[in-house]
Structures are given as C-alpha cells and as structure tokens.
Amino acid sequence: MVSAPSSLTSKVRPLAFEAGVVALAFLESKAAFVGTDGTASLIGLEEGAAPVVVPVHDGGVLSAASDGKRLVTGGDDGRVMETLADGTTRELAQQKGRWIDRVALGPDGAVAYSAGKVAHVLQQKGEPKSLEVPSTVGGLAFAPKGLRLAVAHYGGVSLWFPNAAGAKPEVYGWKGSHLGVAFSPDGRFLVSTMQEPALHGWRVVDGAHMRMSGYPSRVKSFAFTADGKWLATSGSGEAILWPFQAKDGPMGKEPAMLAPSPTSRVTVVAPHPKDPVVAIGYEDGMVMMVRISDGAEILLRAPDTDPVTAIAWHGSGGAVAFGTEKGQGGLLAF
C-alpha cells in the first residue's frame, strides 16, 4: 500500500470536535459533521471558515441521510430532525419513548424512518403512512424511481408502495437478519447487508438471488458507484468492489480489491459522485482516495489508531470530508 504523504495530504484542513463523528454530509457549500452528542457542526468550504455548532438531538444520533440540501437524522430521543445549511432545524416526527433506528430520503421530499418493527413514510402532501414488518427494521432505502421503499428485516427485504392503499408489500426473502439495504442507481438490483459477514442481493425484475460472501467481518458500509457498475463495501482489509455491469450482477465474477492494508480493516467506503474513484477509511485512522480503473492510491490521512467513522463527498465531487471515532476530522476542497 502507498502510505507516503501525497501532495493532497498537506492540503487537507484538519478539524477537531467535542464529540466523535457518527455521520457526515455536505449541505450546499457546507460540511455537516454529526456528533455523538447530538450536534451538527457546519463548516464552510472556504479556508479559515469557523464551525457553527447546531444542537439537533437531546441524546445520541442513530441514523442520518442527506440529499445535499438537507440532513435528516434520527435519535434516541425519539425525534426525526431536519437540518439545513444555514443551521435551521425542525422536527419532522416524534415517537416518544422510542429510538429512531433508520432514516432515508426519497423523491419529492419524502422521508422514511423506522422505530422498532414499524417503518414510516412522510410526504409533502397527504397523511403519513406506516408498515409493520416481522422484526426490527434493519435498513431503509427508496427506489431511484417512483415512491417505493425497501425495508430490511429478519428473513429478507419488503418492497412497499406507501401510496398503494391496501397493497401488500412484495417480500424478497432470504434467511437471516438483514441490517442494511440499497438499490442500484438504475433500480435493477437490490442488495442487503447481513448480520453474518456477507451480503445478499436480488434482481428486482424476477427476484433472482445473488450471494456475496467471504468477508472476515460484517459489512457495515456499502454503496454503489455513480454509474452503478460497482458496489463498494467494507468488511475486509481492503475495499471489496462487486461488479454489477452484467444482467446477473456479480454472479460468477470475482470482485475487485482496492487499497489493501496488512494491518487494518476498512470501516467506511464512499464512492465519488461522478468519477470512478472511491474514498476509503480504515480502523487505524487512514483515509485513502483510490481510482477504480488501475488502483492508483492517494493518501489523505495517515494512520493514527483513531478509526474513521464517516466520509462524504460534495455533490459536485469538488470536496471530500471525513471524521473519526474520537472527534477528529478533515476537509479537502479541490
């Protein structure tokens, strides 16, 4: 692995926060670092910009999602909160005495969140909708087209049309506990992470199964590249990228392996929003930027035993930010 400082390493703006970073997003021209203390620290991309700390939750943040304009978070205070780039916040929903385990953003301002076994969908117009599944919701994801929500749970993933009154969800089954879920950008594939060190996938059109295994630890971070050709995942000593170019997805094909580390495991993967590049964070604190085509590596942060917990790209691809378990961070505008 290339670990010598790169020309970009010195240009990364170092940051420090009062609490560990649990999530990260760009809101217009600001980076929002979400802390374990329920705050969001908003920092402008311009050099020397001071962080503005915004109280969001009365407790810990359990989930977060962003579309580049707003940040929606769920907390152990039972609230679903929206934060904007100017620091304004508002409560979208509250479930008293419950934890908001998962949140997701959909088309036309739709927001999904879960508390226990129930998934809820909020829309700009109309009443909130809800769906109860067999177990605690493990993950939520909206399909790229239309208002359709994937709800991961024990035994598989339910695909639900919230606006189709009385229609039962379509269940894509597979034994085991499903903890996260994502659609491919073209909507052809559905992938879930498992309690075991593996992923499971389905071809949406016919439910054909795809099993992706061989990991030494559970996959906690996964995301499709912008063009949908690869699914980048954590869970190993390198970033594992499964090919999704063909109609059968990764079946019968070997994954690509990027930026291997002999001493640490990948904790976070974040594909570039436009180019075939992936930012990779490790449990030893290292952050790499890697080109998929040839595996070329650029070091953004040297290892220091502080695990990387979050990475995000600006929607333009012109900036990247990362945060760690102990409250360190970095911001790089190209």
SVG drawing of the C-alpha trace seen along z (x, -y; Angstrom):
<svg xmlns="http://www.w3.org/2000/svg" viewBox="-57 -32 63 51">
<polyline fill="none" stroke="black" stroke-width="0.4" points="0.0,0.0 1.2,-3.5 1.3,-5.3 3.7,-8.1 2.2,-11.6 0.7,-12.8 0.5,-16.3 -3.1,-16.4 -2.4,-15.3 -0.9,-18.6 -4.0,-20.4 -6.5,-18.6 -7.8,-21.0 -7.6,-19.3 -10.6,-19.6 -11.4,-18.7 -14.8,-18.3 -16.1,-17.9 -17.6,-14.5 -17.0,-11.6 -18.3,-11.8 -21.1,-9.4 -22.3,-10.8 -21.2,-13.3 -22.9,-15.1 -22.5,-18.2 -25.3,-20.7 -24.9,-23.1 -21.5,-24.7 -21.0,-23.4 -19.9,-20.2 -22.1,-18.9 -20.3,-16.7 -22.8,-14.9 -21.6,-14.2 -22.3,-11.5 -23.5,-14.3 -26.5,-15.1 -25.0,-18.2 -24.2,-19.1 -21.1,-21.1 -21.4,-23.1 -18.2,-24.2 -17.9,-26.2 -15.5,-25.1 -13.6,-28.3 -10.2,-28.3 -10.5,-29.6 -14.3,-29.1 -15.2,-28.5 -17.6,-25.7 -21.1,-26.6 -22.3,-24.0 -26.1,-23.4 -27.9,-21.4 -30.1,-18.8 -30.9,-15.9 -31.2,-15.5 -29.0,-12.5 -27.3,-10.2 -27.8,-10.2 -28.6,-6.7 -29.1,-7.4 -28.6,-10.0 -29.3,-10.7 -28.8,-13.7 -29.7,-14.8 -27.2,-17.6 -29.7,-20.2 -30.9,-18.9 -29.7,-16.5 -32.3,-14.2 -31.3,-12.4 -33.0,-10.0 -32.1,-9.9 -32.5,-8.0 -34.7,-10.9 -37.4,-9.6 -37.2,-12.5 -36.7,-12.8 -34.9,-16.1 -34.1,-18.1 -31.1,-20.4 -30.3,-22.9 -27.1,-24.6 -28.0,-27.8 -28.3,-26.0 -32.0,-26.0 -33.6,-22.8 -37.1,-21.4 -38.8,-18.3 -40.3,-16.1 -41.7,-13.5 -41.6,-12.2 -42.1,-8.7 -42.0,-9.3 -40.0,-6.7 -38.8,-5.0 -35.4,-5.1 -35.4,-6.2 -33.2,-3.5 -33.1,-4.3 -33.9,-7.2 -33.9,-7.5 -34.7,-10.3 -36.8,-9.7 -38.3,-11.6 -40.3,-14.8 -39.2,-15.4 -40.3,-12.1 -38.7,-10.9 -38.7,-7.4 -37.9,-6.5 -38.2,-3.4 -38.9,-2.8 -38.8,0.8 -40.8,3.0 -42.6,0.1 -41.4,-1.9 -43.0,-5.3 -43.1,-7.5 -43.7,-11.2 -44.6,-13.1 -45.0,-16.8 -48.7,-16.1 -51.0,-13.6 -51.0,-11.7 -48.1,-9.7 -48.0,-6.0 -46.7,-3.1 -45.8,0.6 -45.1,3.1 -42.6,5.9 -41.7,9.2 -38.8,7.8 -36.9,4.6 -36.2,2.7 -32.6,3.1 -32.4,0.7 -34.4,-1.6 -33.9,-2.7 -36.1,-4.4 -36.0,-3.1 -34.5,-5.5 -37.8,-5.9 -41.3,-6.2 -42.3,-6.1 -41.2,-2.6 -39.5,-1.8 -37.3,1.2 -37.5,2.2 -34.9,4.7 -35.7,7.1 -35.2,10.6 -35.9,13.0 -35.4,10.6 -36.5,7.2 -40.0,6.0 -40.7,3.6 -43.6,1.3 -45.6,-1.2 -46.8,-3.6 -49.4,-5.2 -50.9,-2.0 -53.7,-1.6 -54.2,1.9 -51.5,3.4 -49.3,5.9 -45.5,5.4 -43.5,7.7 -41.1,9.7 -37.7,10.7 -36.8,13.5 -33.6,14.9 -32.9,16.5 -31.0,14.5 -31.0,10.9 -30.8,8.1 -29.3,4.9 -28.9,2.5 -30.3,2.2 -29.6,0.3 -30.9,0.1 -28.5,-0.1 -28.8,-3.5 -30.8,-2.0 -33.1,-0.2 -32.3,3.2 -30.7,4.7 -31.4,4.7 -28.7,5.5 -28.7,6.0 -26.0,6.4 -26.3,9.3 -25.7,10.0 -23.2,12.6 -20.2,11.4 -21.9,11.4 -24.3,9.5 -27.3,10.8 -28.8,9.4 -31.8,9.8 -32.5,8.9 -35.6,6.8 -37.4,7.9 -37.6,11.6 -36.1,12.0 -33.1,14.0 -30.7,14.4 -27.1,13.1 -24.9,14.0 -21.7,12.1 -19.6,13.7 -16.0,14.4 -15.7,11.4 -13.7,11.7 -16.1,9.3 -19.6,7.8 -20.1,5.3 -21.2,2.0 -20.5,-0.4 -21.6,0.2 -22.5,-2.0 -22.9,-1.8 -20.6,-3.9 -22.4,-6.7 -22.5,-4.7 -23.8,-1.6 -21.1,0.6 -19.6,1.4 -20.8,2.0 -18.1,0.8 -18.0,2.5 -16.1,2.5 -15.6,5.6 -12.1,6.6 -8.6,5.4 -9.2,3.8 -12.2,2.3 -14.2,5.1 -15.9,4.0 -18.5,6.3 -19.2,5.9 -22.8,5.0 -22.3,4.3 -23.9,7.6 -27.6,8.6 -26.7,11.2 -24.7,8.7 -21.7,10.2 -22.8,13.9 -19.9,15.9 -17.5,13.0 -14.6,12.1 -14.7,8.8 -12.1,6.1 -10.0,5.4 -8.6,1.9 -6.1,0.4 -5.2,3.4 -3.9,2.8 -1.8,5.6 -2.7,4.3 -6.1,2.7 -9.7,3.2 -11.8,0.9 -14.6,-0.8 -16.1,-3.3 -16.4,-3.4 -17.6,-6.5 -17.7,-6.4 -17.2,-9.7 -20.5,-11.2 -19.3,-11.4 -15.9,-9.7 -14.7,-6.1 -13.0,-6.9 -13.6,-5.7 -12.6,-7.3 -11.8,-4.6 -11.5,-4.9 -9.8,-2.3 -10.0,-1.4 -6.4,-2.6 -7.5,-6.1 -6.1,-6.1 -8.0,-7.6 -7.2,-6.8 -8.6,-8.0 -8.4,-5.2 -9.1,-5.1 -11.0,-2.0 -9.6,-1.5 -6.0,-0.9 -6.0,-1.0 -3.9,-4.2 -3.9,-5.5 -3.6,-8.9 -3.2,-9.2 -5.5,-11.8 -4.9,-10.9 -2.1,-8.9 -2.9,-6.2 -3.1,-7.1 -5.2,-4.4 -8.4,-6.6 -11.0,-4.7 -12.6,-6.5 -16.4,-6.6 -17.7,-8.7 -16.7,-10.0 -18.8,-12.2 -18.3,-13.9 -19.8,-17.2 -22.3,-16.5 -20.1,-18.3 -17.2,-16.0 -15.1,-19.1 -14.7,-18.4 -14.4,-15.4 -14.6,-15.3 -14.1,-12.6 -14.5,-12.1 -13.3,-9.8 -14.4,-8.0 -12.5,-10.4 -13.8,-13.6 -11.1,-14.3 -11.9,-15.4 -10.6,-16.6 -11.9,-18.7 -10.4,-18.9 -11.7,-21.2 -10.1,-20.6"/>
</svg>
